[in-house]
């Protein structure tokens, strides 16, 4: 894996963990943007791996 792929994957995983924590403490409404950003990074990672 190249460095940008590692950065994308680790950032997406970190945002997913933060998003889950925010859902448990503040609710889904406040954490929605974090979860969507994590899923967008996962999609970008998948796109880079296929290409």
PQR file of N, CA, C, O and H, with PARSE charges and radii, in Angstrom:
ATOM      1  N   UNK A   1       0.835  -1.178   0.000 -0.4000 1.5000
ATOM      2  CA  UNK A   1       0.000   0.000   0.000 -0.0000 2.0000
ATOM      3  C   UNK A   1       0.882   1.245   0.000  0.5500 1.7000
ATOM      4  O   UNK A   1       1.929   1.302   0.645 -0.5500 1.4000
ATOM      5  N   UNK A   2       0.422   2.215  -0.735 -0.4000 1.5000
ATOM      6  CA  UNK A   2       1.140   3.481  -0.785 -0.0000 2.0000
ATOM      7  C   UNK A   2       0.713   4.362   0.387  0.5500 1.7000
ATOM      8  O   UNK A   2      -0.300   4.111   1.040 -0.5500 1.4000
ATOM      9  H   UNK A   2      -0.428   2.169  -1.260  0.4000 1.0000
ATOM     10  N   UNK A   3       1.501   5.385   0.632 -0.4000 1.5000
ATOM     11  CA  UNK A   3       1.257   6.267   1.765 -0.0000 2.0000
ATOM     12  C   UNK A   3      -0.123   6.945   1.718  0.5500 1.7000
ATOM     13  O   UNK A   3      -0.786   7.006   2.753 -0.5500 1.4000
ATOM     14  H   UNK A   3       2.324   5.589   0.102  0.4000 1.0000
ATOM     15  N   UNK A   4      -0.584   7.456   0.567 -0.4000 1.5000
ATOM     16  CA  UNK A   4      -1.929   8.059   0.558 -0.0000 2.0000
ATOM     17  C   UNK A   4      -3.032   7.055   0.897  0.5500 1.7000
ATOM     18  O   UNK A   4      -4.026   7.414   1.528 -0.5500 1.4000
ATOM     19  H   UNK A   4      -0.046   7.407  -0.274  0.4000 1.0000
ATOM     20  N   UNK A   5      -2.859   5.804   0.482 -0.4000 1.5000
ATOM     21  CA  UNK A   5      -3.847   4.781   0.814 -0.0000 2.0000
ATOM     22  C   UNK A   5      -3.875   4.519   2.320  0.5500 1.7000
ATOM     23  O   UNK A   5      -4.945   4.372   2.909 -0.5500 1.4000
ATOM     24  H   UNK A   5      -2.052   5.512  -0.030  0.4000 1.0000
ATOM     25  N   UNK A   6      -2.714   4.460   2.925 -0.4000 1.5000
ATOM     26  CA  UNK A   6      -2.637   4.239   4.372 -0.0000 2.0000
ATOM     27  C   UNK A   6      -3.259   5.406   5.123  0.5500 1.7000
ATOM     28  O   UNK A   6      -3.965   5.206   6.112 -0.5500 1.4000
ATOM     29  H   UNK A   6      -1.845   4.579   2.446  0.4000 1.0000
ATOM     30  N   UNK A   7      -3.001   6.617   4.659 -0.4000 1.5000
ATOM     31  CA  UNK A   7      -3.559   7.797   5.310 -0.0000 2.0000
ATOM     32  C   UNK A   7      -5.081   7.815   5.175  0.5500 1.7000
ATOM     33  O   UNK A   7      -5.782   8.102   6.146 -0.5500 1.4000
ATOM     34  H   UNK A   7      -2.427   6.779   3.856  0.4000 1.0000
ATOM     35  N   UNK A   8      -5.596   7.511   3.986 -0.4000 1.5000
ATOM     36  CA  UNK A   8      -7.046   7.479   3.789 -0.0000 2.0000
ATOM     37  C   UNK A   8      -7.708   6.439   4.682  0.5500 1.7000
ATOM     38  O   UNK A   8      -8.723   6.715   5.321 -0.5500 1.4000
ATOM     39  H   UNK A   8      -5.027   7.278   3.198  0.4000 1.0000
ATOM     40  N   UNK A   9      -7.137   5.256   4.722 -0.4000 1.5000
ATOM     41  CA  UNK A   9      -7.736   4.183   5.503 -0.0000 2.0000
ATOM     42  C   UNK A   9      -7.678   4.476   6.995  0.5500 1.7000
ATOM     43  O   UNK A   9      -8.661   4.253   7.702 -0.5500 1.4000
ATOM     44  H   UNK A   9      -6.313   5.031   4.202  0.4000 1.0000
ATOM     45  N   UNK A  10      -6.556   4.968   7.486 -0.4000 1.5000
ATOM     46  CA  UNK A  10      -6.450   5.244   8.916 -0.0000 2.0000
ATOM     47  C   UNK A  10      -7.320   6.425   9.330  0.5500 1.7000
ATOM     48  O   UNK A  10      -7.899   6.408  10.416 -0.5500 1.4000
ATOM     49  H   UNK A  10      -5.757   5.150   6.911  0.4000 1.0000
ATOM     50  N   UNK A  11      -7.421   7.441   8.491 -0.4000 1.5000
ATOM     51  CA  UNK A  11      -8.277   8.581   8.801 -0.0000 2.0000
ATOM     52  C   UNK A  11      -9.746   8.174   8.792  0.5500 1.7000
ATOM     53  O   UNK A  11     -10.525   8.628   9.631 -0.5500 1.4000
ATOM     54  H   UNK A  11      -6.951   7.454   7.609  0.4000 1.0000
ATOM     55  N   UNK A  12     -10.122   7.323   7.850 -0.4000 1.5000
ATOM     56  CA  UNK A  12     -11.504   6.849   7.804 -0.0000 2.0000
ATOM     57  C   UNK A  12     -11.832   6.009   9.036  0.5500 1.7000
ATOM     58  O   UNK A  12     -12.917   6.146   9.601 -0.5500 1.4000
ATOM     59  H   UNK A  12      -9.489   6.954   7.169  0.4000 1.0000
ATOM     60  N   UNK A  13     -10.923   5.151   9.456 -0.4000 1.5000
ATOM     61  CA  UNK A  13     -11.155   4.335  10.639 -0.0000 2.0000
ATOM     62  C   UNK A  13     -11.243   5.194  11.894  0.5500 1.7000
ATOM     63  O   UNK A  13     -12.087   4.952  12.757 -0.5500 1.4000
ATOM     64  H   UNK A  13     -10.042   5.039   8.996  0.4000 1.0000
ATOM     65  N   UNK A  14     -10.381   6.190  11.998 -0.4000 1.5000
ATOM     66  CA  UNK A  14     -10.415   7.073  13.162 -0.0000 2.0000
ATOM     67  C   UNK A  14     -11.717   7.863  13.206  0.5500 1.7000
ATOM     68  O   UNK A  14     -12.310   8.019  14.273 -0.5500 1.4000
ATOM     69  H   UNK A  14      -9.695   6.387  11.297  0.4000 1.0000
ATOM     70  N   UNK A  15     -12.164   8.361  12.063 -0.4000 1.5000
ATOM     71  CA  UNK A  15     -13.424   9.105  12.030 -0.0000 2.0000
ATOM     72  C   UNK A  15     -14.613   8.208  12.331  0.5500 1.7000
ATOM     73  O   UNK A  15     -15.591   8.660  12.927 -0.5500 1.4000
ATOM     74  H   UNK A  15     -11.682   8.235  11.196  0.4000 1.0000
ATOM     75  N   UNK A  16     -14.548   6.953  11.933 -0.4000 1.5000
ATOM     76  CA  UNK A  16     -15.619   6.021  12.251 -0.0000 2.0000
ATOM     77  C   UNK A  16     -15.705   5.796  13.757  0.5500 1.7000
ATOM     78  O   UNK A  16     -16.800   5.778  14.319 -0.5500 1.4000
ATOM     79  H   UNK A  16     -13.753   6.585  11.449  0.4000 1.0000
ATOM     80  N   UNK A  17     -14.577   5.628  14.403 -0.4000 1.5000
ATOM     81  CA  UNK A  17     -14.563   5.440  15.859 -0.0000 2.0000
ATOM     82  C   UNK A  17     -15.079   6.687  16.565  0.5500 1.7000
ATOM     83  O   UNK A  17     -15.875   6.592  17.499 -0.5500 1.4000
ATOM     84  H   UNK A  17     -13.687   5.643  13.947  0.4000 1.0000
ATOM     85  N   UNK A  18     -14.625   7.859  16.119 -0.4000 1.5000
ATOM     86  CA  UNK A  18     -15.108   9.103  16.713 -0.0000 2.0000
ATOM     87  C   UNK A  18     -16.606   9.270  16.477  0.5500 1.7000
ATOM     88  O   UNK A  18     -17.334   9.712  17.365 -0.5500 1.4000
ATOM     89  H   UNK A  18     -13.978   7.937  15.360  0.4000 1.0000
ATOM     90  N   UNK A  19     -17.059   8.917  15.287 -0.4000 1.5000
ATOM     91  CA  UNK A  19     -18.483   9.025  14.973 -0.0000 2.0000
ATOM     92  C   UNK A  19     -19.333   8.110  15.824  0.5500 1.7000
ATOM     93  O   UNK A  19     -20.409   8.510  16.270 -0.5500 1.4000
ATOM     94  H   UNK A  19     -16.467   8.558  14.565  0.4000 1.0000
ATOM     95  N   UNK A  20     -18.879   6.889  16.062 -0.4000 1.5000
ATOM     96  CA  UNK A  20     -19.621   5.966  16.919 -0.0000 2.0000
ATOM     97  C   UNK A  20     -19.690   6.508  18.343  0.5500 1.7000
ATOM     98  O   UNK A  20     -20.730   6.428  18.996 -0.5500 1.4000
ATOM     99  H   UNK A  20     -18.006   6.564  15.699  0.4000 1.0000
ATOM    100  N   UNK A  21     -18.587   7.056  18.813 -0.4000 1.5000
ATOM    101  CA  UNK A  21     -18.592   7.651  20.150 -0.0000 2.0000
ATOM    102  C   UNK A  21     -19.568   8.814  20.234  0.5500 1.7000
ATOM    103  O   UNK A  21     -20.288   8.952  21.222 -0.5500 1.4000
ATOM    104  H   UNK A  21     -17.742   7.122  18.282  0.4000 1.0000
ATOM    105  N   UNK A  22     -19.594   9.640  19.217 -0.4000 1.5000
ATOM    106  CA  UNK A  22     -20.508  10.783  19.214 -0.0000 2.0000
ATOM    107  C   UNK A  22     -21.962  10.340  19.129  0.5500 1.7000
ATOM    108  O   UNK A  22     -22.836  10.972  19.722 -0.5500 1.4000
ATOM    109  H   UNK A  22     -19.008   9.528  18.414  0.4000 1.0000
ATOM    110  N   UNK A  23     -22.230   9.268  18.404 -0.4000 1.5000
ATOM    111  CA  UNK A  23     -23.597   8.750  18.332 -0.0000 2.0000
ATOM    112  C   UNK A  23     -24.052   8.283  19.709  0.5500 1.7000
ATOM    113  O   UNK A  23     -25.192   8.522  20.108 -0.5500 1.4000
ATOM    114  H   UNK A  23     -21.520   8.754  17.923  0.4000 1.0000
ATOM    115  N   UNK A  24     -23.155   7.617  20.433 -0.4000 1.5000
ATOM    116  CA  UNK A  24     -23.527   7.118  21.763 -0.0000 2.0000
ATOM    117  C   UNK A  24     -23.701   8.242  22.775  0.5500 1.7000
ATOM    118  O   UNK A  24     -24.505   8.116  23.699 -0.5500 1.4000
ATOM    119  H   UNK A  24     -22.229   7.423  20.109  0.4000 1.0000
ATOM    120  N   UNK A  25     -22.970   9.330  22.621 -0.4000 1.5000
ATOM    121  CA  UNK A  25     -23.057  10.403  23.615 -0.0000 2.0000
ATOM    122  C   UNK A  25     -24.010  11.515  23.202  0.5500 1.7000
ATOM    123  O   UNK A  25     -24.786  11.982  24.036 -0.5500 1.4000
ATOM    124  H   UNK A  25     -22.316   9.432  21.871  0.4000 1.0000
ATOM    125  N   UNK A  26     -23.982  11.955  21.956 -0.4000 1.5000
ATOM    126  CA  UNK A  26     -24.745  13.133  21.554 -0.0000 2.0000
ATOM    127  C   UNK A  26     -25.916  12.826  20.628  0.5500 1.7000
ATOM    128  O   UNK A  26     -26.785  13.677  20.440 -0.5500 1.4000
ATOM    129  H   UNK A  26     -23.352  11.575  21.278  0.4000 1.0000
ATOM    130  N   UNK A  27     -25.957  11.632  20.047 -0.4000 1.5000
ATOM    131  CA  UNK A  27     -27.045  11.300  19.143 -0.0000 2.0000
ATOM    132  C   UNK A  27     -26.599  11.324  17.689  0.5500 1.7000
ATOM    133  O   UNK A  27     -25.556  11.875  17.336 -0.5500 1.4000
ATOM    134  H   UNK A  27     -25.251  10.941  20.200  0.4000 1.0000
ATOM    135  N   UNK A  28     -27.427  10.707  16.865 -0.4000 1.5000
ATOM    136  CA  UNK A  28     -27.084  10.547  15.449 -0.0000 2.0000
ATOM    137  C   UNK A  28     -27.110  11.883  14.709  0.5500 1.7000
ATOM    138  O   UNK A  28     -26.377  12.066  13.738 -0.5500 1.4000
ATOM    139  H   UNK A  28     -28.274  10.259  17.152  0.4000 1.0000
ATOM    140  N   UNK A  29     -27.936  12.801  15.154 -0.4000 1.5000
ATOM    141  CA  UNK A  29     -28.032  14.088  14.469 -0.0000 2.0000
ATOM    142  C   UNK A  29     -26.752  14.892  14.538  0.5500 1.7000
ATOM    143  O   UNK A  29     -26.392  15.578  13.581 -0.5500 1.4000
ATOM    144  H   UNK A  29     -28.532  12.651  15.943  0.4000 1.0000
ATOM    145  N   UNK A  30     -26.069  14.812  15.652 -0.4000 1.5000
ATOM    146  CA  UNK A  30     -24.830  15.567  15.813 -0.0000 2.0000
ATOM    147  C   UNK A  30     -23.631  14.871  15.192  0.5500 1.7000
ATOM    148  O   UNK A  30     -22.633  15.522  14.881 -0.5500 1.4000
ATOM    149  H   UNK A  30     -26.361  14.254  16.429  0.4000 1.0000
ATOM    150  N   UNK A  31     -23.712  13.562  15.006 -0.4000 1.5000
ATOM    151  CA  UNK A  31     -22.571  12.805  14.497 -0.0000 2.0000
ATOM    152  C   UNK A  31     -22.719  12.420  13.030  0.5500 1.7000
ATOM    153  O   UNK A  31     -21.854  11.740  12.477 -0.5500 1.4000
ATOM    154  H   UNK A  31     -24.522  13.033  15.258  0.4000 1.0000
ATOM    155  N   UNK A  32     -23.791  12.841  12.406 -0.4000 1.5000
ATOM    156  CA  UNK A  32     -24.057  12.422  11.027 -0.0000 2.0000
ATOM    157  C   UNK A  32     -22.944  12.848  10.078  0.5500 1.7000
ATOM    158  O   UNK A  32     -22.527  12.058   9.232 -0.5500 1.4000
ATOM    159  H   UNK A  32     -24.494  13.393  12.855  0.4000 1.0000
ATOM    160  N   UNK A  33     -22.461  14.066  10.201 -0.4000 1.5000
ATOM    161  CA  UNK A  33     -21.433  14.558   9.278 -0.0000 2.0000
ATOM    162  C   UNK A  33     -20.124  13.796   9.451  0.5500 1.7000
ATOM    163  O   UNK A  33     -19.403  13.581   8.477 -0.5500 1.4000
ATOM    164  H   UNK A  33     -22.800  14.708  10.889  0.4000 1.0000
ATOM    165  N   UNK A  34     -19.811  13.387  10.666 -0.4000 1.5000
ATOM    166  CA  UNK A  34     -18.582  12.626  10.889 -0.0000 2.0000
ATOM    167  C   UNK A  34     -18.689  11.259  10.224  0.5500 1.7000
ATOM    168  O   UNK A  34     -17.740  10.798   9.591 -0.5500 1.4000
ATOM    169  H   UNK A  34     -20.396  13.562  11.457  0.4000 1.0000
ATOM    170  N   UNK A  35     -19.837  10.613  10.367 -0.4000 1.5000
ATOM    171  CA  UNK A  35     -20.031   9.295   9.760 -0.0000 2.0000
ATOM    172  C   UNK A  35     -20.023   9.372   8.235  0.5500 1.7000
ATOM    173  O   UNK A  35     -19.494   8.483   7.568 -0.5500 1.4000
ATOM    174  H   UNK A  35     -20.609  10.987  10.881  0.4000 1.0000
ATOM    175  N   UNK A  36     -20.606  10.430   7.688 -0.4000 1.5000
ATOM    176  CA  UNK A  36     -20.612  10.583   6.231 -0.0000 2.0000
ATOM    177  C   UNK A  36     -19.211  10.873   5.699  0.5500 1.7000
ATOM    178  O   UNK A  36     -18.851  10.406   4.618 -0.5500 1.4000
ATOM    179  H   UNK A  36     -21.036  11.152   8.230  0.4000 1.0000
ATOM    180  N   UNK A  37     -18.429  11.629   6.439 -0.4000 1.5000
ATOM    181  CA  UNK A  37     -17.049  11.884   6.037 -0.0000 2.0000
ATOM    182  C   UNK A  37     -16.227  10.601   6.086  0.5500 1.7000
ATOM    183  O   UNK A  37     -15.396  10.362   5.210 -0.5500 1.4000
ATOM    184  H   UNK A  37     -18.721  12.009   7.317  0.4000 1.0000
ATOM    185  N   UNK A  38     -16.453   9.778   7.101 -0.4000 1.5000
ATOM    186  CA  UNK A  38     -15.759   8.492   7.200 -0.0000 2.0000
ATOM    187  C   UNK A  38     -16.142   7.581   6.037  0.5500 1.7000
ATOM    188  O   UNK A  38     -15.280   6.916   5.461 -0.5500 1.4000
ATOM    189  H   UNK A  38     -17.128   9.972   7.812  0.4000 1.0000
ATOM    190  N   UNK A  39     -17.422   7.545   5.691 -0.4000 1.5000
ATOM    191  CA  UNK A  39     -17.833   6.689   4.578 -0.0000 2.0000
ATOM    192  C   UNK A  39     -17.299   7.216   3.241  0.5500 1.7000
ATOM    193  O   UNK A  39     -16.972   6.425   2.356 -0.5500 1.4000
ATOM    194  H   UNK A  39     -18.122   8.085   6.159  0.4000 1.0000
ATOM    195  N   UNK A  40     -17.207   8.529   3.087 -0.4000 1.5000
ATOM    196  CA  UNK A  40     -16.635   9.087   1.859 -0.0000 2.0000
ATOM    197  C   UNK A  40     -15.151   8.737   1.746  0.5500 1.7000
ATOM    198  O   UNK A  40     -14.663   8.454   0.652 -0.5500 1.4000
ATOM    199  H   UNK A  40     -17.473   9.172   3.806  0.4000 1.0000
ATOM    200  N   UNK A  41     -14.438   8.753   2.860 -0.4000 1.5000
ATOM    201  CA  UNK A  41     -13.024   8.370   2.824 -0.0000 2.0000
ATOM    202  C   UNK A  41     -12.861   6.884   2.521  0.5500 1.7000
ATOM    203  O   UNK A  41     -11.936   6.497   1.807 -0.5500 1.4000
ATOM    204  H   UNK A  41     -14.834   8.982   3.749  0.4000 1.0000
ATOM    205  N   UNK A  42     -13.757   6.043   3.059 -0.4000 1.5000
ATOM    206  CA  UNK A  42     -13.711   4.624   2.721 -0.0000 2.0000
ATOM    207  C   UNK A  42     -13.978   4.403   1.226  0.5500 1.7000
ATOM    208  O   UNK A  42     -13.347   3.556   0.594 -0.5500 1.4000
ATOM    209  H   UNK A  42     -14.509   6.357   3.639  0.4000 1.0000
ATOM    210  N   UNK A  43     -14.913   5.169   0.674 -0.4000 1.5000
ATOM    211  CA  UNK A  43     -15.187   5.061  -0.761 -0.0000 2.0000
ATOM    212  C   UNK A  43     -14.002   5.531  -1.594  0.5500 1.7000
ATOM    213  O   UNK A  43     -13.685   4.926  -2.617 -0.5500 1.4000
ATOM    214  H   UNK A  43     -15.425   5.857   1.188  0.4000 1.0000
ATOM    215  N   UNK A  44     -13.351   6.598  -1.167 -0.4000 1.5000
ATOM    216  CA  UNK A  44     -12.167   7.078  -1.874 -0.0000 2.0000
ATOM    217  C   UNK A  44     -11.040   6.044  -1.813  0.5500 1.7000
ATOM    218  O   UNK A  44     -10.326   5.833  -2.793 -0.5500 1.4000
ATOM    219  H   UNK A  44     -13.609   7.090  -0.335  0.4000 1.0000
ATOM    220  N   UNK A  45     -10.894   5.414  -0.670 -0.4000 1.5000
ATOM    221  CA  UNK A  45      -9.892   4.355  -0.531 -0.0000 2.0000
ATOM    222  C   UNK A  45     -10.201   3.183  -1.454  0.5500 1.7000
ATOM    223  O   UNK A  45      -9.303   2.655  -2.110 -0.5500 1.4000
ATOM    224  H   UNK A  45     -11.474   5.586   0.126  0.4000 1.0000
ATOM    225  N   UNK A  46     -11.459   2.777  -1.509 -0.4000 1.5000
ATOM    226  CA  UNK A  46     -11.845   1.661  -2.380 -0.0000 2.0000
ATOM    227  C   UNK A  46     -11.628   2.012  -3.852  0.5500 1.7000
ATOM    228  O   UNK A  46     -11.175   1.181  -4.640 -0.5500 1.4000
ATOM    229  H   UNK A  46     -12.188   3.206  -0.977  0.4000 1.0000
ATOM    230  N   UNK A  47     -11.955   3.243  -4.208 -0.4000 1.5000
ATOM    231  CA  UNK A  47     -11.763   3.685  -5.580 -0.0000 2.0000
ATOM    232  C   UNK A  47     -10.281   3.664  -5.958  0.5500 1.7000
ATOM    233  O   UNK A  47      -9.924   3.241  -7.058 -0.5500 1.4000
ATOM    234  H   UNK A  47     -12.323   3.918  -3.569  0.4000 1.0000
ATOM    235  N   UNK A  48      -9.424   4.119  -5.050 -0.4000 1.5000
ATOM    236  CA  UNK A  48      -7.976   4.125  -5.322 -0.0000 2.0000
ATOM    237  C   UNK A  48      -7.412   2.715  -5.411  0.5500 1.7000
ATOM    238  O   UNK A  48      -6.484   2.465  -6.180 -0.5500 1.4000
ATOM    239  H   UNK A  48      -9.714   4.462  -4.157  0.4000 1.0000
ATOM    240  N   UNK A  49      -7.963   1.795  -4.632 -0.4000 1.5000
ATOM    241  CA  UNK A  49      -7.462   0.415  -4.669 -0.0000 2.0000
ATOM    242  C   UNK A  49      -7.855  -0.278  -5.973  0.5500 1.7000
ATOM    243  O   UNK A  49      -7.079  -1.073  -6.503 -0.5500 1.4000
ATOM    244  H   UNK A  49      -8.717   1.998  -4.007  0.4000 1.0000
ATOM    245  N   UNK A  50      -9.033   0.007  -6.490 -0.4000 1.5000
ATOM    246  CA  UNK A  50      -9.461  -0.622  -7.748 -0.0000 2.0000
ATOM    247  C   UNK A  50      -8.743  -0.036  -8.956  0.5500 1.7000
ATOM    248  O   UNK A  50      -8.519  -0.724  -9.952 -0.5500 1.4000
ATOM    249  H   UNK A  50      -9.664   0.653  -6.059  0.4000 1.0000
ATOM    250  N   UNK A  51      -8.389   1.223  -8.857 -0.4000 1.5000
ATOM    251  CA  UNK A  51      -7.736   1.898  -9.965 -0.0000 2.0000
ATOM    252  C   UNK A  51      -6.279   1.593  -9.964  0.5500 1.7000
ATOM    253  O   UNK A  51      -5.547   2.073 -10.830 -0.5500 1.4000
ATOM    254  H   UNK A  51      -8.570   1.781  -8.048  0.4000 1.0000
TER
END
